[in-house]
Amino acid sequence: MDRLRALAVFRQVVELGSFAKAARHLRLSPAAVSKNIGELEAHLAVRLFNRTTRRMSLTEAGRLYHERVVRILDDLEEADSALGPLQQRPSGLLRVSAPMTTTLFALSRAIPEFLERYPEITLDLRMDDRRVDVVEEGFDIALRGSDRLENSSLIARKLLTLRHAVCCAPVYLEQSGRPIHPQDLRSHNCVQFTLSDHADEWSFHNNGETVNVPVNGRYKVGSSLAVRDALRAGFGISLIPRLYVEEDLATGRLVSVLDDWSPVETTLYAVYPSNRHVQVKLRAFLDFAIETFGRLEEGGKPATPPQNC
């Protein structure tokens, strides 16, 4: 038995709540996970889990053992990491999940600079607007936009505030009229970004007044670029981050409405597992993301992404 491996497998089974999830996280077969747990129980001469076909739970011995194992493994990691400033450079495979549109507008053009700065890092950047499970899917870090970040075991670091605008094409206003108050949106064809936390209800603030407006329309889509394309075509009105339509607003291709009202803002976070020590490669990317998005927050212009993504 590789005792250190068995302890790491035991910890993951406990913290992820199943043998199957631990196998996926550790990139082992379910049989290998079961074998490690079985050998560990045989070595200790004690049962660590109560297992049935439907559920799994820790025994009292398993609970006590897990508390000690966590401390031991964390101390070992801290001991290894203590040499980092002297011996380690950012290196290895770094798996990052990031929303597609924000990445194309604000980050992807800077990625070559990051890779030149850290030549020993290999980057696997997955652009996906869905909310990934960072731990279960094996990502080191994920960028995530939300106006209300849920509580979790992940550490969250703010990167950027995405301010929104309600906008549409001039031809849409000619056909449907200009909304004067947020409640007027109830009678408009609202293009809805389905992956947003506020897809079905938009919130506005003005002089201490808050208005929540249920919205509906004929087009719901899971891409902000698709929302922008619909607006450009004159098909409806939408709430969209200004970052994605700044050029359209500047040229008059799109116009903003309800400018006296402040729509909801979305914050872009970097989230990563809550370990006592942050890997050097992860710290390098986190610092780079903070630097890159910080320049944008200070007024730098985003790179224009391809028209068809």
N, C-alpha and C positions, 0 to 999 in steps of 0.2 A: 504493500500500500504506500502510495505517495501521500504521506500524512498531511503535508501542507496543502496539496491540491484537494484532499478530502475535506479539510477544514474550510477551504474557500468554497467548495461545492455546497457544503452544509450551510454556510452563511447565506449563499444565494437562494437556496431552497426556502429557508426561513423567511428571508426578506421579500422574496417575490411571491411566496405563497403557494408554489407548486413546483413539482419536478420538471414539468414540461417547460415552464417559463425559465427556470434556471438553466435548462439544457440549451434553449435558444440564446440566452444571454451569454453563456460561457462558450457557445458554439461547440457543444458536445452532443453526443447522441443521448436520448433518454436512458438507454441501457447503461451508458457510462456513468450517468448521474446516479442511477440506482445502485450500480456496483460500488461507487465511492461511498455512498451512505451505508450500504450493507457492510462494507469492510470496516468503516468507522464504528458502527454499532458493535460489530464482532470484536474489534480491538478494545472497546470500552466495556464490553459485556453488559450493555444496557440498551434499551430501546429508546431512540430519540424522537420518533414520530409514531403517532397512532394513525394508521392508514386504512381506509376502506375504499371501495370502488367509487364513492361519491365525494369524499372529502379527506383532508389531511390536517392534523393538528399536532402541535408539540406536546410531548409528555412533560411532566414536571422536571425530569432530568434534562430533557432537551432544552427547556427554557433556561435553566441555570447554566448549561454548557454553552448555549448561544451567547449569553452575556459575557462570559469569559473569552470565548473565541473572538468576538468582535474586538475586544480590547487588545488581544494578542495580535490579530491581523493588522489592526490600525497602527499598533506600536511598531510592527515590522515595516509597514509602509513608511512611517515617519522616519525610522532609522535609515532606510534606503534613500529617502528624499533629502535627508540632512546633508548628503553629499552633493546635492544638485547644483548649488551655486559654484562648486569647485569643479565638478566633473561632467555635468549634464548640459547638453545643448538640445533645443527643441528638435525632436526627430520622431520618425515612425509615422504610421497611418493615423490620420485625423479624420473622423467621420462627422460631418456637419449637415444638419437639416436646416433649410431656410425657405421662407416663402418666396415663390417665384418672382412676382412682380417687384417687390421691394428689392430683392437681390439684383434683378436686371437694372433697375433704376439707380441703385445707390451703392452696390458692393462689387458686382462681378468685374467691372473694369479695373478694380484695385487688386483683385486676386493675384495677378502675375507679380505685382510688387511684393505681396506677402510671401509668395513662393521663392522669389529671388532673395528676400531677406532671410528666409529659413530654408536653405537648400536641402536639408536632411528630412524635411517633412513631406509626406505624400498626402495630398488632400483629396478626399472623396466628398464632394459637395452635392447633396441631393436637394434639388429645388422642388418643393412640394408644398402646396398651400394648405394641406390637411394638417391637423394637429397630431404629430407623431408621439408615440410613447418612447421617450428618450432612452429609458433603461431597457425596456423589453426589446426594442429594435436595435440596440447596440450603438446608439449615437453618443459621441463624446459631448456634443453641445448642440443646441437647437436655437434658432432665432424664431421668436413667436410674437405676433402682434395681438394685443388684447386691450380692451378698455376696463377689464376687471380680471386680473390674473388670479386663477384659482389657487387655493392653498394646496401644497404638495410637499413632497420630500426634496424637491429641486430648489437650488439656489437661483434666484432671478436677479439679473443686472440690467438696469435700464440703459438703452442705447439711443433711442430717438423718439420724439413725440411727433406723430403723424396728424397734422391738422387737416380738417375736412372742409369741403365746400359743397353746397347744393348747386348743381349746374346742369346745363342743357344747351342744345344748339339754338341759335336765334330763330330758326324756322319752327322749332317746337313752341317757343313762346308766342309766335304769330298765330299758331293753330290752336293752342290750348290756354293762352293767357298767362300772365305772370302771377305767381303766388305772392301774396303780401304778408301773410301770417303762416307760421308752420302748419296750422290746422288746415290750410288750403290744400296741402299736399294729399289729403284724403281723396280728393277728386282728380288727382293726376295719375298718369301712367308712370309709376315709379319702378325703375330698373333696380333690382335687389341683388346685392352681392351675398350669396347664400352662406359663405364661410365666415361672415362677420358675426360678432357677438350681438350686433344690433340690426340683423337682417330684416326683421319684421316690424321693428319699432325704432324710429329715429328720435333722438333727444336734442333739445335746443335750450339755450340759456340766454336771458336778456334782462339786465338790471334786476337781478335777484329772482326773476321768474323762470321756472322750468316747465317746459312743455314736452310731453311725450306723445308722439304721433304714430298710430298704427298706419303702415303703408302697404300698398299692394300694387300689382301691375301685371302685365302680360309676359314679362321676361325676368326670370331668375337664373343667375349664372354664378359659377364658382371661380371666376377670374376677373380681377379688376381691369385688366386690359380689354376683356370682352365688354365690360360695362362701359368703358371709355369709347369703344368702337360704336356701341349702340347710341351713346350720346352724340357722337360726331355725325351719325346718320340721321339725327333728329327723332330717334325713336325713344321718347321718354325723358325723364328727369331723374337724377340720382344723387346720392350722398357718396362722395369719393374723396380719398386723400388728395390734397392739393399737389403733392409731389408728382402725381401721375398726370396732371392736367395743366401744370403751370404754363407750358408753351401754348396750349390751346387757349387758355384764358388770355394770355398776352397778345395773341394774334386775333382774337375775336372769334375763333372757330367755335368756342364754347363761351357762355356767359354765366356768371354766378348770380344767384338770387338769394333773398333772405339774408343779405349781408349784415343786417343789424342784429342778427341772431347768431350765437356761437354754437355750432354743432358739436356733437360728441368728438372727443379726441381719442386716438388709438396710440398706445405706447408699444414700441418695439422693445422686447426684452431678449437677452441672452439667458437661456436656462441650461443648467447642467447639474449632474448628480451631486448631492450634498455629502462630499467626502471632506475629511479634515485637511487633506492635502490635495491641491489642484495640480494635475500633471503639467509638466513644463510646456508640452506642445499645446495643451488647452489654454494655459495662461498666455502663451504667445498669440494665439488666435483671438482670445478675448480682448487683449490689449489692442490688437490691430483693429478689431471691430469697433471698439470704443473710440479709437482715433479716427477711423474712417467716417463713422456716423456723426462724430463730434464736429468734424469739418462741415458736414451738411447742416447740422443744427445751427452752426454759426453763420450760415448764409451762403455756403458754397453751393454751386449748381450741380445737380446730379447729372451723371452721364445719360444720354438719350439711348434707350434700348432699341433693338430692332423692332420694326413695325409689326412683324408677324412672329410671334414667339410660341 
